[in-house]
Amino acid sequence: MSKKPASFIETPVAEGIIYFCYGCIFILGLSGNTLVMAVVFMNKNMQTITNIFITNLAISDLLLCVVDVTFTPIAFYSKHWRMPNILCKIIAMTMSVAVHVSTLTSTAIAVNRFLVIRYPLLPRMQAGLCSLLIITIWLISILISIPMGVFYKTDDRKNITICKLIWPEESSKEVFALFGFLLQFIVPSFIIIYCYFNVSKILHVRCKHRCRTSHKTRAKEEVEIRRKRRTNKMLISVVIIFSACWIPFNIFWVINDVKNPTDDKTKSQYTTIFFICHLIAMSSVIYNPFIYGWMNENFKNEFRHFFKCLCRKSQFDEIERLNGRILTGNKQRDLKKIPKQQILVELKERKSEISSFPDIIESNTCQSPVNYSNDVTTSE
């Protein structure tokens, strides 16, 4: 007879639900953050300081998608750790590194926005300094996460190998959990709240002050202030959603380390709570691209343009696949070099089923049509 599951989370139904949820997070997180990176890397006008930091957030989210979202349910439901010992360390350390990178990057964005708006005459941050800051953020995150890589080990018990955190002393895990929670959320949250509160206050004061200037100057500066407010709202939304997703998981982790349940019933309840909190935390990787597309006109336009080009390329490739190269006499000519009207005449003779062709070859290039002069300055 098969062994009865100890709790609902171990039943086949729960296993299917868990794999489905993690699968959705993986697909949406991977595609969304890859899209954010693509539109920034492929368009020089999008490579502002803020967008470079945003790309760093996307990279950390991708890291979570590839490692933690993939292996966490597999490790639990396989019951027995069959993967290499080094992977046990990498999975634990990766999540810690990615979370610290996200919080430190969000803090760097908030501080940069505060300096740009509070001290407008100071030299703006350049791409070189921004890259150096990002490298420093990753190094700090790795250093903070080293204990996870050191003390996460495979443990053999009753012929079953599991991957777990084994501290040399019981008090160590409580200290590390509280220290991590303080460093991951309390300190960065205080800095971020301080920066954005002052930024909002400064913009409000400037908006009232501009009302006394001439109509032409006032209109131009009001547009600039509204643009900065939109950007701030977007960045604040990113921080709020990230915090809302990760705080439950970190609170659970602190409680788990302090109480350390031993009986099977409590462990089963903790496992269920773990998956709920972990799923909420991992879901943080899917929200940012939607926020950018909703609250930032540049990202919205770039996303639309990207999919439009992708669709056009797919249709164009399909036509080339069906028609190959159009033959006139004994010469073979490239489809893209033939005048549009001549193509239409020859296609009607050879492939009457391709009725949508006139709308496809409207443009053979996919350069961004977006004008950034009124929305994002290259220094931000």
SEGU-669768 format. One record per residue (C-alpha): x, y, z; residue number from 0. Coordinates in steps of 0.02 Angstrom, whole numbers, plus 50000, padded with zeros to 5 digits. Layout:
BEGIN
<u->X&v->Y&w->Z&num->NUM>;
...
//
This chain:
BEGIN
<u->50000&v->50000&w->50000&num->0>;
<u->50057&v->50177&w->49965&num->1>;
<u->50096&v->50287&w->50110&num->2>;
<u->49960&v->50413&w->50155&num->3>;
<u->50016&v->50594&w->50132&num->4>;
<u->50055&v->50681&w->50296&num->5>;
<u->49965&v->50840&w->50241&num->6>;
<u->49870&v->50916&w->50096&num->7>;
<u->50028&v->50996&w->50026&num->8>;
<u->50098&v->50821&w->49993&num->9>;
<u->49946&v->50758&w->49897&num->10>;
<u->49951&v->50741&w->49705&num->11>;
<u->49820&v->50879&w->49689&num->12>;
<u->49926&v->51002&w->49788&num->13>;
<u->50081&v->50948&w->49693&num->14>;
<u->49995&v->50985&w->49528&num->15>;
<u->49937&v->51156&w->49590&num->16>;
<u->50111&v->51199&w->49654&num->17>;
<u->50197&v->51150&w->49491&num->18>;
<u->50067&v->51247&w->49390&num->19>;
<u->50092&v->51405&w->49496&num->20>;
<u->50281&v->51396&w->49486&num->21>;
<u->50270&v->51360&w->49300&num->22>;
<u->50164&v->51515&w->49270&num->23>;
<u->50285&v->51621&w->49373&num->24>;
<u->50433&v->51550&w->49275&num->25>;
<u->50357&v->51585&w->49103&num->26>;
<u->50292&v->51760&w->49144&num->27>;
<u->50448&v->51810&w->49241&num->28>;
<u->50569&v->51746&w->49110&num->29>;
<u->50478&v->51824&w->48961&num->30>;
<u->50436&v->51989&w->49047&num->31>;
<u->50609&v->52025&w->49117&num->32>;
<u->50693&v->51969&w->48956&num->33>;
<u->50583&v->52093&w->48863&num->34>;
<u->50634&v->52234&w->48981&num->35>;
<u->50818&v->52193&w->48955&num->36>;
<u->50794&v->52181&w->48766&num->37>;
<u->50711&v->52351&w->48745&num->38>;
<u->50846&v->52436&w->48850&num->39>;
<u->50994&v->52347&w->48769&num->40>;
<u->50929&v->52368&w->48591&num->41>;
<u->50884&v->52552&w->48603&num->42>;
<u->51017&v->52677&w->48650&num->43>;
<u->50886&v->52809&w->48692&num->44>;
<u->50819&v->52694&w->48828&num->45>;
<u->50989&v->52677&w->48912&num->46>;
<u->50963&v->52809&w->49047&num->47>;
<u->51034&v->52791&w->49222&num->48>;
<u->50865&v->52742&w->49295&num->49>;
<u->50836&v->52615&w->49156&num->50>;
<u->51008&v->52538&w->49182&num->51>;
<u->50962&v->52511&w->49365&num->52>;
<u->50794&v->52441&w->49309&num->53>;
<u->50888&v->52319&w->49196&num->54>;
<u->50989&v->52264&w->49346&num->55>;
<u->50825&v->52227&w->49437&num->56>;
<u->50771&v->52123&w->49286&num->57>;
<u->50933&v->52024&w->49292&num->58>;
<u->50909&v->51982&w->49476&num->59>;
<u->50730&v->51929&w->49440&num->60>;
<u->50790&v->51818&w->49297&num->61>;
<u->50913&v->51738&w->49417&num->62>;
<u->50770&v->51695&w->49535&num->63>;
<u->50668&v->51626&w->49390&num->64>;
<u->50804&v->51512&w->49324&num->65>;
<u->50866&v->51444&w->49491&num->66>;
<u->50742&v->51460&w->49635&num->67>;
<u->50576&v->51454&w->49543&num->68>;
<u->50637&v->51301&w->49447&num->69>;
<u->50718&v->51195&w->49583&num->70>;
<u->50617&v->51234&w->49742&num->71>;
<u->50463&v->51127&w->49701&num->72>;
<u->50572&v->50991&w->49623&num->73>;
<u->50679&v->50981&w->49781&num->74>;
<u->50527&v->50966&w->49895&num->75>;
<u->50424&v->50840&w->49798&num->76>;
<u->50570&v->50728&w->49752&num->77>;
<u->50586&v->50692&w->49941&num->78>;
<u->50765&v->50638&w->49915&num->79>;
<u->50901&v->50761&w->49862&num->80>;
<u->50972&v->50682&w->49704&num->81>;
<u->51062&v->50835&w->49639&num->82>;
<u->51244&v->50881&w->49674&num->83>;
<u->51288&v->50953&w->49844&num->84>;
<u->51351&v->51113&w->49762&num->85>;
<u->51177&v->51144&w->49689&num->86>;
<u->51105&v->51141&w->49865&num->87>;
<u->51220&v->51285&w->49909&num->88>;
<u->51192&v->51379&w->49745&num->89>;
<u->51001&v->51378&w->49758&num->90>;
<u->51002&v->51446&w->49935&num->91>;
<u->51135&v->51575&w->49900&num->92>;
<u->51055&v->51631&w->49736&num->93>;
<u->50892&v->51681&w->49819&num->94>;
<u->50986&v->51781&w->49951&num->95>;
<u->51096&v->51867&w->49821&num->96>;
<u->50948&v->51910&w->49708&num->97>;
<u->50845&v->51985&w->49850&num->98>;
<u->50991&v->52090&w->49912&num->99>;
<u->51028&v->52149&w->49734&num->100>;
<u->50846&v->52203&w->49714&num->101>;
<u->50838&v->52297&w->49879&num->102>;
<u->51007&v->52382&w->49856&num->103>;
<u->50966&v->52428&w->49676&num->104>;
<u->50798&v->52502&w->49728&num->105>;
<u->50890&v->52600&w->49863&num->106>;
<u->51018&v->52663&w->49736&num->107>;
<u->50876&v->52719&w->49620&num->108>;
<u->50791&v->52813&w->49762&num->109>;
<u->50952&v->52900&w->49816&num->110>;
<u->50993&v->52947&w->49636&num->111>;
<u->50818&v->53019&w->49609&num->112>;
<u->50833&v->53118&w->49770&num->113>;
<u->51003&v->53191&w->49721&num->114>;
<u->50945&v->53234&w->49544&num->115>;
<u->50789&v->53326&w->49603&num->116>;
<u->50855&v->53399&w->49766&num->117>;
<u->51019&v->53462&w->49689&num->118>;
<u->50980&v->53495&w->49504&num->119>;
<u->51144&v->53589&w->49475&num->120>;
<u->51256&v->53446&w->49529&num->121>;
<u->51336&v->53342&w->49390&num->122>;
<u->51224&v->53196&w->49345&num->123>;
<u->51278&v->53016&w->49369&num->124>;
<u->51365&v->52946&w->49215&num->125>;
<u->51351&v->52770&w->49144&num->126>;
<u->51526&v->52724&w->49205&num->127>;
<u->51485&v->52767&w->49386&num->128>;
<u->51318&v->52679&w->49370&num->129>;
<u->51403&v->52520&w->49308&num->130>;
<u->51528&v->52530&w->49452&num->131>;
<u->51384&v->52547&w->49576&num->132>;
<u->51298&v->52395&w->49502&num->133>;
<u->51457&v->52292&w->49516&num->134>;
<u->51475&v->52349&w->49697&num->135>;
<u->51294&v->52301&w->49732&num->136>;
<u->51325&v->52125&w->49667&num->137>;
<u->51486&v->52106&w->49767&num->138>;
<u->51402&v->52165&w->49928&num->139>;
<u->51255&v->52048&w->49897&num->140>;
<u->51371&v->51900&w->49870&num->141>;
<u->51471&v->51939&w->50027&num->142>;
<u->51312&v->51952&w->50133&num->143>;
<u->51249&v->51787&w->50060&num->144>;
<u->51409&v->51686&w->50089&num->145>;
<u->51342&v->51608&w->50251&num->146>;
<u->51198&v->51533&w->50152&num->147>;
<u->51321&v->51451&w->50034&num->148>;
<u->51432&v->51390&w->50176&num->149>;
<u->51301&v->51320&w->50296&num->150>;
<u->51174&v->51249&w->50173&num->151>;
<u->51223&v->51066&w->50159&num->152>;
<u->51154&v->50897&w->50112&num->153>;
<u->51108&v->50794&w->50265&num->154>;
<u->51084&v->50604&w->50266&num->155>;
<u->50949&v->50543&w->50384&num->156>;
<u->50865&v->50371&w->50379&num->157>;
<u->50935&v->50339&w->50205&num->158>;
<u->50858&v->50502&w->50143&num->159>;
<u->50966&v->50648&w->50087&num->160>;
<u->50895&v->50823&w->50112&num->161>;
<u->50962&v->50998&w->50079&num->162>;
<u->50950&v->51105&w->50235&num->163>;
<u->51031&v->51245&w->50332&num->164>;
<u->51148&v->51176&w->50465&num->165>;
<u->51221&v->51306&w->50581&num->166>;
<u->51370&v->51268&w->50694&num->167>;
<u->51271&v->51342&w->50840&num->168>;
<u->51084&v->51360&w->50865&num->169>;
<u->51098&v->51544&w->50910&num->170>;
<u->51183&v->51581&w->50743&num->171>;
<u->51028&v->51556&w->50638&num->172>;
<u->50924&v->51675&w->50744&num->173>;
<u->51058&v->51810&w->50733&num->174>;
<u->51076&v->51787&w->50545&num->175>;
<u->50887&v->51788&w->50516&num->176>;
<u->50862&v->51949&w->50614&num->177>;
<u->51017&v->52029&w->50537&num->178>;
<u->50959&v->51980&w->50362&num->179>;
<u->50785&v->52050&w->50390&num->180>;
<u->50859&v->52213&w->50456&num->181>;
<u->50981&v->52229&w->50311&num->182>;
<u->50863&v->52172&w->50175&num->183>;
<u->50710&v->52275&w->50220&num->184>;
<u->50715&v->52387&w->50373&num->185>;
<u->50868&v->52493&w->50327&num->186>;
<u->50833&v->52503&w->50137&num->187>;
<u->50648&v->52541&w->50170&num->188>;
<u->50694&v->52684&w->50286&num->189>;
<u->50813&v->52759&w->50155&num->190>;
<u->50689&v->52736&w->50012&num->191>;
<u->50543&v->52811&w->50109&num->192>;
<u->50651&v->52959&w->50161&num->193>;
<u->50710&v->52991&w->49981&num->194>;
<u->50540&v->52978&w->49896&num->195>;
<u->50451&v->53077&w->50032&num->196>;
<u->50573&v->53220&w->50008&num->197>;
<u->50565&v->53206&w->49819&num->198>;
<u->50375&v->53219&w->49823&num->199>;
<u->50386&v->53366&w->49942&num->200>;
<u->50512&v->53458&w->49832&num->201>;
<u->50408&v->53431&w->49674&num->202>;
<u->50252&v->53493&w->49762&num->203>;
<u->50342&v->53652&w->49818&num->204>;
<u->50413&v->53681&w->49644&num->205>;
<u->50244&v->53659&w->49565&num->206>;
<u->50170&v->53794&w->49678&num->207>;
<u->50318&v->53907&w->49644&num->208>;
<u->50302&v->53889&w->49454&num->209>;
<u->50125&v->53959&w->49461&num->210>;
<u->50201&v->54133&w->49483&num->211>;
<u->50307&v->54124&w->49324&num->212>;
<u->50256&v->54169&w->49146&num->213>;
<u->50127&v->54060&w->49059&num->214>;
<u->50249&v->53988&w->48930&num->215>;
<u->50384&v->53947&w->49056&num->216>;
<u->50256&v->53881&w->49180&num->217>;
<u->50179&v->53762&w->49052&num->218>;
<u->50348&v->53690&w->49004&num->219>;
<u->50403&v->53664&w->49184&num->220>;
<u->50236&v->53591&w->49235&num->221>;
<u->50259&v->53458&w->49100&num->222>;
<u->50431&v->53419&w->49170&num->223>;
<u->50365&v->53406&w->49348&num->224>;
<u->50222&v->53292&w->49293&num->225>;
<u->50347&v->53182&w->49202&num->226>;
<u->50455&v->53166&w->49358&num->227>;
<u->50302&v->53128&w->49464&num->228>;
<u->50251&v->52988&w->49345&num->229>;
<u->50426&v->52913&w->49354&num->230>;
<u->50426&v->52925&w->49544&num->231>;
<u->50255&v->52841&w->49555&num->232>;
<u->50318&v->52699&w->49447&num->233>;
<u->50476&v->52674&w->49551&num->234>;
<u->50379&v->52685&w->49715&num->235>;
<u->50256&v->52555&w->49649&num->236>;
<u->50402&v->52438&w->49611&num->237>;
<u->50467&v->52457&w->49789&num->238>;
<u->50295&v->52434&w->49870&num->239>;
<u->50254&v->52276&w->49772&num->240>;
<u->50427&v->52202&w->49801&num->241>;
<u->50413&v->52233&w->49989&num->242>;
<u->50234&v->52166&w->49997&num->243>;
<u->50292&v->52006&w->49910&num->244>;
<u->50448&v->51973&w->50014&num->245>;
<u->50402&v->52031&w->50190&num->246>;
<u->50286&v->51881&w->50226&num->247>;
<u->50422&v->51758&w->50174&num->248>;
<u->50554&v->51843&w->50281&num->249>;
<u->50438&v->51853&w->50432&num->250>;
<u->50401&v->51667&w->50411&num->251>;
<u->50587&v->51630&w->50401&num->252>;
<u->50625&v->51727&w->50560&num->253>;
<u->50483&v->51640&w->50655&num->254>;
<u->50536&v->51471&w->50588&num->255>;
<u->50716&v->51498&w->50645&num->256>;
<u->50665&v->51562&w->50817&num->257>;
<u->50530&v->51431&w->50855&num->258>;
<u->50608&v->51284&w->50760&num->259>;
<u->50458&v->51164&w->50755&num->260>;
<u->50496&v->50981&w->50793&num->261>;
<u->50331&v->50883&w->50791&num->262>;
<u->50264&v->50819&w->50624&num->263>;
<u->50098&v->50912&w->50632&num->264>;
<u->50181&v->51082&w->50658&num->265>;
<u->50311&v->51044&w->50524&num->266>;
<u->50172&v->51002&w->50402&num->267>;
<u->50084&v->51167&w->50438&num->268>;
<u->50248&v->51261&w->50420&num->269>;
<u->50278&v->51177&w->50251&num->270>;
<u->50109&v->51236&w->50188&num->271>;
<u->50142&v->51413&w->50250&num->272>;
<u->50316&v->51406&w->50172&num->273>;
<u->50247&v->51369&w->49999&num->274>;
<u->50116&v->51505&w->50012&num->275>;
<u->50246&v->51634&w->50067&num->276>;
<u->50375&v->51572&w->49941&num->277>;
<u->50252&v->51581&w->49796&num->278>;
<u->50205&v->51759&w->49845&num->279>;
<u->50390&v->51804&w->49856&num->280>;
<u->50433&v->51724&w->49689&num->281>;
<u->50285&v->51811&w->49606&num->282>;
<u->50379&v->51974&w->49629&num->283>;
<u->50477&v->51932&w->49471&num->284>;
<u->50323&v->51951&w->49358&num->285>;
<u->50254&v->52120&w->49412&num->286>;
<u->50389&v->52244&w->49363&num->287>;
<u->50371&v->52229&w->49172&num->288>;
<u->50183&v->52258&w->49190&num->289>;
<u->50216&v->52412&w->49299&num->290>;
<u->50339&v->52483&w->49171&num->291>;
<u->50217&v->52452&w->49028&num->292>;
<u->50073&v->52529&w->49124&num->293>;
<u->50154&v->52681&w->49206&num->294>;
<u->50296&v->52728&w->49088&num->295>;
<u->50255&v->52789&w->48912&num->296>;
<u->50429&v->52748&w->48844&num->297>;
<u->50423&v->52567&w->48900&num->298>;
<u->50243&v->52553&w->48841&num->299>;
<u->50289&v->52617&w->48667&num->300>;
<u->50444&v->52507&w->48659&num->301>;
<u->50346&v->52352&w->48709&num->302>;
<u->50216&v->52388&w->48576&num->303>;
<u->50350&v->52420&w->48445&num->304>;
<u->50443&v->52261&w->48493&num->305>;
<u->50290&v->52151&w->48470&num->306>;
<u->50241&v->52242&w->48310&num->307>;
<u->50414&v->52209&w->48236&num->308>;
<u->50408&v->52029&w->48297&num->309>;
<u->50240&v->52002&w->48214&num->310>;
<u->50297&v->52087&w->48054&num->311>;
<u->50455&v->51982&w->48047&num->312>;
<u->50356&v->51823&w->48075&num->313>;
<u->50237&v->51865&w->47933&num->314>;
<u->50379&v->51915&w->47819&num->315>;
<u->50473&v->51753&w->47855&num->316>;
<u->50315&v->51654&w->47817&num->317>;
<u->50298&v->51738&w->47647&num->318>;
<u->50480&v->51705&w->47607&num->319>;
<u->50456&v->51525&w->47658&num->320>;
<u->50306&v->51504&w->47542&num->321>;
<u->50376&v->51602&w->47395&num->322>;
<u->50563&v->51582&w->47417&num->323>;
<u->50629&v->51707&w->47294&num->324>;
<u->50521&v->51777&w->47154&num->325>;
<u->50582&v->51722&w->46983&num->326>;
<u->50565&v->51834&w->46833&num->327>;
<u->50639&v->51757&w->46677&num->328>;
<u->50795&v->51662&w->46727&num->329>;
<u->50852&v->51785&w->46862&num->330>;
<u->50828&v->51759&w->47048&num->331>;
<u->50804&v->51919&w->47146&num->332>;
<u->50794&v->51960&w->47331&num->333>;
<u->50614&v->51989&w->47387&num->334>;
<u->50658&v->52144&w->47487&num->335>;
<u->50739&v->52231&w->47337&num->336>;
<u->50589&v->52215&w->47221&num->337>;
<u->50466&v->52361&w->47207&num->338>;
<u->50309&v->52331&w->47308&num->339>;
<u->50187&v->52344&w->47161&num->340>;
<u->50285&v->52218&w->47059&num->341>;
<u->50286&v->52098&w->47207&num->342>;
<u->50097&v->52113&w->47223&num->343>;
<u->50068&v->52074&w->47040&num->344>;
<u->50180&v->51921&w->47041&num->345>;
<u->50112&v->51858&w->47207&num->346>;
<u->49933&v->51867&w->47143&num->347>;
<u->49984&v->51755&w->47001&num->348>;
<u->50078&v->51631&w->47110&num->349>;
<u->50006&v->51639&w->47287&num->350>;
<u->49832&v->51710&w->47288&num->351>;
<u->49804&v->51648&w->47467&num->352>;
<u->49922&v->51778&w->47540&num->353>;
<u->49797&v->51919&w->47550&num->354>;
<u->49881&v->52012&w->47692&num->355>;
<u->50046&v->52040&w->47603&num->356>;
<u->50020&v->52226&w->47558&num->357>;
<u->50010&v->52268&w->47744&num->358>;
<u->50165&v->52171&w->47789&num->359>;
<u->50300&v->52251&w->47683&num->360>;
<u->50266&v->52424&w->47749&num->361>;
<u->50439&v->52435&w->47822&num->362>;
<u->50588&v->52319&w->47822&num->363>;
<u->50669&v->52397&w->47974&num->364>;
<u->50620&v->52396&w->48157&num->365>;
<u->50698&v->52557&w->48220&num->366>;
<u->50609&v->52635&w->48367&num->367>;
<u->50490&v->52775&w->48316&num->368>;
<u->50477&v->52840&w->48495&num->369>;
<u->50524&v->53019&w->48533&num->370>;
<u->50606&v->53030&w->48705&num->371>;
<u->50635&v->53216&w->48711&num->372>;
<u->50481&v->53250&w->48817&num->373>;
<u->50483&v->53101&w->48931&num->374>;
<u->50654&v->53042&w->48987&num->375>;
<u->50817&v->53135&w->48991&num->376>;
<u->50976&v->53039&w->48965&num->377>;
<u->51042&v->53089&w->49135&num->378>;
<u->50905&v->53009&w->49239&num->379>;
//
